[in-house]
């Protein structure tokens, strides 16, 4: 069974709860890191928890949800090997996989409803990395993560 990890803050909680059964219907074993209710909480805790598991190879892919998606993106991209992409439409989701090999999808609950989110998630899950010239660019990102100057 395919595994995926998901997390949200309070603003993303309702959308996360609707996405979990959708992911399960697609054959995923979903690990939910929380939050588990709509009480106000701090998104960096959940974004870090998810991104650290992706960074350490415990999960290949994850989904983060907060109100705008911006905060989660900022936190997740601080961890080595995490390529978190804030995607508010299908095209962005596909390109994030084709060109950037994104491994964390970030959604903003203020901008996407459940119907849109399902389409974005579906595109993200079913699009492959193209490699080629894009692989060269990912290698540059890896150098940056290691503190190596690239120019």
Beta strands, then each sheet from edge to edge (+ up, - down):
strand 1: 2-8
strand 2: 28-32
strand 3: 62-66
strand 4: 84-86
strand 5: 104-108
sheet 1: 2+ 1+ 3+ 5+ 4+
end
